[in-house]
C-alpha cells in the first residue's frame, strides 16, 4: 500500500509539472538544459517534466518608464528633462522573443541600456542647439531620438512607441537671465512703438499745420485780389465822377477848383466822424487848404495833359 501511494504521488507530481498555464499578454520561453527549445503561447500547454524548463515569461504588452536627466546646450546652459518612455516588444515572432529573452541578463540591465541610450541621444541633439531654441524643439528632439534608437532597439527585440518630454527646465540663473532678456525686448518693443506713434502724431500735426498755412495763404491771396479789385473799381468810379463833375462845371462856366474844395471838406468831415479815436494830423488852416488845393489842381492838370497825349 505504501508503494502504491508513492506511485500515485509521483504520478500526480508529474501530471502537475506537465501542464503549464501562460497568462494573456505573455509568452513563455522553454529551454532544455539551458538551451532554447520553444515558445508557449497564452493558455494551457504541456511540457516534459524535469526536462523542459520555463526559462522566462516575457510580457508583450506596452510598458512605460519615467526618467530624468540633464543636458547642456551649445551656449553652456544646463537643461533639465523629465521624460516618459513608452515601449513594447517588437512582435511575437520567435526570433524577436529570443532576442528579448537572451540579449540581456535581466530586465534591469535592459532598462539601464535603454535609459542611457535615450539620454545620450537627447544630450547629443541639445548640444548643437542654443538655450533659446530648446523649448520650441520638443517634437524635433523626440523624432531625433526615435530615428537613432529604432534600429538598436529592433536588434534587442523592442520598439520605442513614444517619448514624451513632460518638463524642460533651465537652471535658476538661466531662467533669470532669460526673463531679463524677455523684459528688455518688451521694453525695446514698447519704446519703438511709442516712437512710431510720436512720429506719426508729429507728422500728422505738421501736415495739418502745412495744410492750414496753405489754406490761409490761398484765402489771404484771394482776399488781397478782391481788395485790389475793389480799390481799382473805387478809383475808376471816382475818376469817372470827377471827370463828369468837372465837365459840368466847365459847361456852367464855374471854377473846377470847387470840386477839390468840396472833396477836401468831405475828407475832413469823414476823418472826424469815422476816426474812432485815431490821431490824424491835418493842416486845417486857409494856407494849408490853399497849398493842398494847388497841389491837387496841379495833379489834375497833369492827368489832363496825359490824357490829351
Secondary structure as a PSIPRED ss2 file (coil, helix, strand):
# PSIPRED VFORMAT (PSIPRED V4.0)

   1 X C   1.000  0.000  0.000
   2 X H   0.000  1.000  0.000
   3 X H   0.000  1.000  0.000
   4 X H   0.000  1.000  0.000
   5 X H   0.000  1.000  0.000
   6 X H   0.000  1.000  0.000
   7 X H   0.000  1.000  0.000
   8 X H   0.000  1.000  0.000
   9 X H   0.000  1.000  0.000
  10 X H   0.000  1.000  0.000
  11 X H   0.000  1.000  0.000
  12 X H   0.000  1.000  0.000
  13 X H   0.000  1.000  0.000
  14 X H   0.000  1.000  0.000
  15 X H   0.000  1.000  0.000
  16 X H   0.000  1.000  0.000
  17 X H   0.000  1.000  0.000
  18 X H   0.000  1.000  0.000
  19 X E   0.000  0.000  1.000
  20 X E   0.000  0.000  1.000
  21 X E   0.000  0.000  1.000
  22 X E   0.000  0.000  1.000
  23 X C   1.000  0.000  0.000
  24 X C   1.000  0.000  0.000
  25 X C   1.000  0.000  0.000
  26 X E   0.000  0.000  1.000
  27 X E   0.000  0.000  1.000
  28 X E   0.000  0.000  1.000
  29 X E   0.000  0.000  1.000
  30 X E   0.000  0.000  1.000
  31 X E   0.000  0.000  1.000
  32 X E   0.000  0.000  1.000
  33 X C   1.000  0.000  0.000
  34 X C   1.000  0.000  0.000
  35 X E   0.000  0.000  1.000
  36 X E   0.000  0.000  1.000
  37 X E   0.000  0.000  1.000
  38 X E   0.000  0.000  1.000
  39 X E   0.000  0.000  1.000
  40 X E   0.000  0.000  1.000
  41 X C   1.000  0.000  0.000
  42 X C   1.000  0.000  0.000
  43 X E   0.000  0.000  1.000
  44 X E   0.000  0.000  1.000
  45 X E   0.000  0.000  1.000
  46 X E   0.000  0.000  1.000
  47 X C   1.000  0.000  0.000
  48 X C   1.000  0.000  0.000
  49 X C   1.000  0.000  0.000
  50 X C   1.000  0.000  0.000
  51 X C   1.000  0.000  0.000
  52 X E   0.000  0.000  1.000
  53 X E   0.000  0.000  1.000
  54 X E   0.000  0.000  1.000
  55 X E   0.000  0.000  1.000
  56 X E   0.000  0.000  1.000
  57 X E   0.000  0.000  1.000
  58 X E   0.000  0.000  1.000
  59 X E   0.000  0.000  1.000
  60 X C   1.000  0.000  0.000
  61 X C   1.000  0.000  0.000
  62 X C   1.000  0.000  0.000
  63 X E   0.000  0.000  1.000
  64 X E   0.000  0.000  1.000
  65 X E   0.000  0.000  1.000
  66 X E   0.000  0.000  1.000
  67 X E   0.000  0.000  1.000
  68 X E   0.000  0.000  1.000
  69 X E   0.000  0.000  1.000
  70 X E   0.000  0.000  1.000
  71 X E   0.000  0.000  1.000
  72 X E   0.000  0.000  1.000
  73 X C   1.000  0.000  0.000
  74 X C   1.000  0.000  0.000
  75 X C   1.000  0.000  0.000
  76 X C   1.000  0.000  0.000
  77 X C   1.000  0.000  0.000
  78 X E   0.000  0.000  1.000
  79 X E   0.000  0.000  1.000
  80 X E   0.000  0.000  1.000
  81 X E   0.000  0.000  1.000
  82 X E   0.000  0.000  1.000
  83 X E   0.000  0.000  1.000
  84 X E   0.000  0.000  1.000
  85 X E   0.000  0.000  1.000
  86 X E   0.000  0.000  1.000
  87 X E   0.000  0.000  1.000
  88 X E   0.000  0.000  1.000
  89 X E   0.000  0.000  1.000
  90 X C   1.000  0.000  0.000
  91 X C   1.000  0.000  0.000
  92 X C   1.000  0.000  0.000
  93 X C   1.000  0.000  0.000
  94 X H   0.000  1.000  0.000
  95 X H   0.000  1.000  0.000
  96 X H   0.000  1.000  0.000
  97 X H   0.000  1.000  0.000
  98 X H   0.000  1.000  0.000
  99 X H   0.000  1.000  0.000
 100 X H   0.000  1.000  0.000
 101 X H   0.000  1.000  0.000
 102 X H   0.000  1.000  0.000
 103 X C   1.000  0.000  0.000
 104 X C   1.000  0.000  0.000
 105 X C   1.000  0.000  0.000
 106 X C   1.000  0.000  0.000
 107 X H   0.000  1.000  0.000
 108 X H   0.000  1.000  0.000
 109 X H   0.000  1.000  0.000
 110 X H   0.000  1.000  0.000
 111 X H   0.000  1.000  0.000
 112 X H   0.000  1.000  0.000
 113 X H   0.000  1.000  0.000
 114 X H   0.000  1.000  0.000
 115 X H   0.000  1.000  0.000
 116 X H   0.000  1.000  0.000
 117 X H   0.000  1.000  0.000
 118 X H   0.000  1.000  0.000
 119 X H   0.000  1.000  0.000
 120 X H   0.000  1.000  0.000
 121 X H   0.000  1.000  0.000
 122 X H   0.000  1.000  0.000
 123 X H   0.000  1.000  0.000
 124 X H   0.000  1.000  0.000
 125 X H   0.000  1.000  0.000
 126 X H   0.000  1.000  0.000
 127 X C   1.000  0.000  0.000
 128 X C   1.000  0.000  0.000
 129 X C   1.000  0.000  0.000
 130 X C   1.000  0.000  0.000
 131 X H   0.000  1.000  0.000
 132 X H   0.000  1.000  0.000
 133 X H   0.000  1.000  0.000
 134 X H   0.000  1.000  0.000
 135 X C   1.000  0.000  0.000
 136 X C   1.000  0.000  0.000
 137 X C   1.000  0.000  0.000
 138 X H   0.000  1.000  0.000
 139 X H   0.000  1.000  0.000
 140 X H   0.000  1.000  0.000
 141 X H   0.000  1.000  0.000
 142 X H   0.000  1.000  0.000
 143 X H   0.000  1.000  0.000
 144 X H   0.000  1.000  0.000
 145 X H   0.000  1.000  0.000
 146 X H   0.000  1.000  0.000
 147 X H   0.000  1.000  0.000
 148 X H   0.000  1.000  0.000
 149 X H   0.000  1.000  0.000
 150 X H   0.000  1.000  0.000
 151 X H   0.000  1.000  0.000
 152 X H   0.000  1.000  0.000
 153 X H   0.000  1.000  0.000
 154 X H   0.000  1.000  0.000
 155 X H   0.000  1.000  0.000
 156 X H   0.000  1.000  0.000
 157 X C   1.000  0.000  0.000
 158 X E   0.000  0.000  1.000
 159 X E   0.000  0.000  1.000
 160 X E   0.000  0.000  1.000
 161 X E   0.000  0.000  1.000
 162 X E   0.000  0.000  1.000
 163 X E   0.000  0.000  1.000
 164 X E   0.000  0.000  1.000
 165 X E   0.000  0.000  1.000
 166 X E   0.000  0.000  1.000
 167 X E   0.000  0.000  1.000
 168 X E   0.000  0.000  1.000
 169 X E   0.000  0.000  1.000
 170 X E   0.000  0.000  1.000
 171 X C   1.000  0.000  0.000
 172 X H   0.000  1.000  0.000
 173 X H   0.000  1.000  0.000
 174 X H   0.000  1.000  0.000
 175 X H   0.000  1.000  0.000
 176 X H   0.000  1.000  0.000
 177 X H   0.000  1.000  0.000
 178 X H   0.000  1.000  0.000
 179 X H   0.000  1.000  0.000
 180 X H   0.000  1.000  0.000
 181 X H   0.000  1.000  0.000
 182 X H   0.000  1.000  0.000
 183 X H   0.000  1.000  0.000
 184 X H   0.000  1.000  0.000
 185 X H   0.000  1.000  0.000
 186 X H   0.000  1.000  0.000
 187 X H   0.000  1.000  0.000
 188 X H   0.000  1.000  0.000
 189 X H   0.000  1.000  0.000
 190 X H   0.000  1.000  0.000
 191 X H   0.000  1.000  0.000
 192 X H   0.000  1.000  0.000
 193 X H   0.000  1.000  0.000
 194 X H   0.000  1.000  0.000
 195 X H   0.000  1.000  0.000
 196 X H   0.000  1.000  0.000
 197 X H   0.000  1.000  0.000
 198 X H   0.000  1.000  0.000
 199 X H   0.000  1.000  0.000
 200 X H   0.000  1.000  0.000
 201 X H   0.000  1.000  0.000
 202 X H   0.000  1.000  0.000
 203 X H   0.000  1.000  0.000
 204 X H   0.000  1.000  0.000
 205 X H   0.000  1.000  0.000
 206 X H   0.000  1.000  0.000
 207 X H   0.000  1.000  0.000
 208 X H   0.000  1.000  0.000
 209 X H   0.000  1.000  0.000
 210 X H   0.000  1.000  0.000
 211 X H   0.000  1.000  0.000
 212 X H   0.000  1.000  0.000
 213 X H   0.000  1.000  0.000
 214 X H   0.000  1.000  0.000
 215 X H   0.000  1.000  0.000
 216 X H   0.000  1.000  0.000
 217 X H   0.000  1.000  0.000
 218 X H   0.000  1.000  0.000
 219 X H   0.000  1.000  0.000
 220 X H   0.000  1.000  0.000
 221 X H   0.000  1.000  0.000
 222 X H   0.000  1.000  0.000
 223 X H   0.000  1.000  0.000
 224 X H   0.000  1.000  0.000
 225 X H   0.000  1.000  0.000
 226 X H   0.000  1.000  0.000
 227 X H   0.000  1.000  0.000
 228 X H   0.000  1.000  0.000
 229 X H   0.000  1.000  0.000
 230 X H   0.000  1.000  0.000
 231 X H   0.000  1.000  0.000
 232 X H   0.000  1.000  0.000
 233 X H   0.000  1.000  0.000
 234 X H   0.000  1.000  0.000
 235 X H   0.000  1.000  0.000
 236 X H   0.000  1.000  0.000
 237 X H   0.000  1.000  0.000
 238 X H   0.000  1.000  0.000
 239 X H   0.000  1.000  0.000
 240 X H   0.000  1.000  0.000
 241 X H   0.000  1.000  0.000
 242 X H   0.000  1.000  0.000
 243 X H   0.000  1.000  0.000
 244 X H   0.000  1.000  0.000
 245 X H   0.000  1.000  0.000
 246 X H   0.000  1.000  0.000
 247 X H   0.000  1.000  0.000
 248 X H   0.000  1.000  0.000
 249 X H   0.000  1.000  0.000
 250 X H   0.000  1.000  0.000
 251 X H   0.000  1.000  0.000
 252 X C   1.000  0.000  0.000
 253 X C   1.000  0.000  0.000
 254 X C   1.000  0.000  0.000
 255 X C   1.000  0.000  0.000
 256 X C   1.000  0.000  0.000
 257 X H   0.000  1.000  0.000
 258 X H   0.000  1.000  0.000
 259 X H   0.000  1.000  0.000
 260 X H   0.000  1.000  0.000
 261 X H   0.000  1.000  0.000
 262 X H   0.000  1.000  0.000
 263 X H   0.000  1.000  0.000
 264 X H   0.000  1.000  0.000
 265 X H   0.000  1.000  0.000
 266 X H   0.000  1.000  0.000
 267 X H   0.000  1.000  0.000
 268 X H   0.000  1.000  0.000
 269 X H   0.000  1.000  0.000
 270 X H   0.000  1.000  0.000
 271 X H   0.000  1.000  0.000
 272 X H   0.000  1.000  0.000
 273 X H   0.000  1.000  0.000
 274 X H   0.000  1.000  0.000
 275 X C   1.000  0.000  0.000
 276 X C   1.000  0.000  0.000
 277 X C   1.000  0.000  0.000
 278 X C   1.000  0.000  0.000
 279 X C   1.000  0.000  0.000
 280 X C   1.000  0.000  0.000
 281 X C   1.000  0.000  0.000
 282 X C   1.000  0.000  0.000
 283 X C   1.000  0.000  0.000
 284 X C   1.000  0.000  0.000
 285 X C   1.000  0.000  0.000
 286 X H   0.000  1.000  0.000
 287 X H   0.000  1.000  0.000
 288 X H   0.000  1.000  0.000
 289 X H   0.000  1.000  0.000
 290 X H   0.000  1.000  0.000
 291 X H   0.000  1.000  0.000
 292 X H   0.000  1.000  0.000
 293 X H   0.000  1.000  0.000
 294 X H   0.000  1.000  0.000
 295 X H   0.000  1.000  0.000
 296 X H   0.000  1.000  0.000
 297 X H   0.000  1.000  0.000
 298 X H   0.000  1.000  0.000
 299 X H   0.000  1.000  0.000
 300 X H   0.000  1.000  0.000
 301 X H   0.000  1.000  0.000
 302 X H   0.000  1.000  0.000
 303 X H   0.000  1.000  0.000
 304 X H   0.000  1.000  0.000
 305 X H   0.000  1.000  0.000
 306 X H   0.000  1.000  0.000
 307 X H   0.000  1.000  0.000
 308 X H   0.000  1.000  0.000
 309 X C   1.000  0.000  0.000
